Amino acid sequence: MASMTTVRRAEQAYAEQLAHLEACAACRQERHCEVGTRIRRAVSAARAAAAARPSDGEDS
């Protein structure tokens, strides 16, 4: 299980992606802009880090 900090980073990145999607017409139509692409990659990396990182003993 990932640490809460790592999980929060993944959640924060996802929230940023959703906010961008709301504001970006191109991304809403799946014609992804440069910023949207960068955010999607950050979300993927954050999720992978959260999944791969062992727990540091914190409870959810």
C-alpha positions as CSV (number, residue, x, y, z in Angstrom):
1,M,0.0,0.0,0.0
2,A,1.3,3.5,-0.8
3,S,1.9,6.2,1.7
4,M,-0.8,8.8,2.1
5,T,1.4,11.5,0.6
6,T,1.8,9.4,-2.6
7,V,-1.9,8.7,-2.7
8,R,-2.7,12.4,-2.2
9,R,-0.3,13.4,-5.0
10,A,-2.1,11.0,-7.3
11,E,-5.5,12.4,-6.2
12,Q,-4.3,15.9,-6.7
13,A,-3.0,15.1,-10.2
14,Y,-6.3,13.6,-11.1
15,A,-8.2,16.6,-9.8
16,E,-6.0,18.8,-11.9
17,Q,-6.7,16.7,-14.9
18,L,-10.5,17.0,-14.3
19,A,-10.2,20.7,-13.9
20,H,-8.3,21.0,-17.1
21,L,-10.8,18.8,-19.0
22,E,-13.6,21.0,-17.8
23,A,-11.8,24.1,-19.2
24,C,-10.3,22.8,-22.4
25,A,-12.5,22.3,-25.4
26,A,-9.9,20.4,-27.3
27,C,-9.4,17.8,-24.5
28,R,-13.1,17.4,-24.0
29,Q,-13.3,16.4,-27.7
30,E,-10.3,14.0,-27.3
31,R,-8.1,16.3,-29.4
32,H,-5.7,16.5,-26.6
33,C,-3.7,19.7,-26.2
34,E,-0.1,19.9,-25.0
35,V,-1.1,20.8,-21.4
36,G,-3.6,18.0,-21.3
37,T,-1.1,15.5,-22.5
38,R,1.4,16.6,-19.8
39,I,-1.3,16.3,-17.1
40,R,-2.4,12.9,-18.3
41,R,1.3,11.7,-18.1
42,A,1.6,13.2,-14.6
43,V,-1.6,11.4,-13.5
44,S,-0.3,8.1,-14.9
45,A,3.1,8.5,-13.2
46,A,1.5,9.5,-9.9
47,R,-0.8,6.5,-10.0
48,A,2.1,4.1,-10.8
49,A,4.1,5.6,-8.0
50,A,1.2,5.1,-5.6
51,A,0.7,1.5,-6.7
52,A,4.4,0.6,-6.5
53,R,5.4,2.3,-3.3
54,P,5.2,0.2,-0.2
55,S,3.3,1.5,2.8
56,D,5.2,3.6,5.3
57,G,2.9,2.4,8.1
58,E,0.2,5.1,7.8
59,D,-3.4,4.1,7.9
60,S,-5.9,5.3,5.3
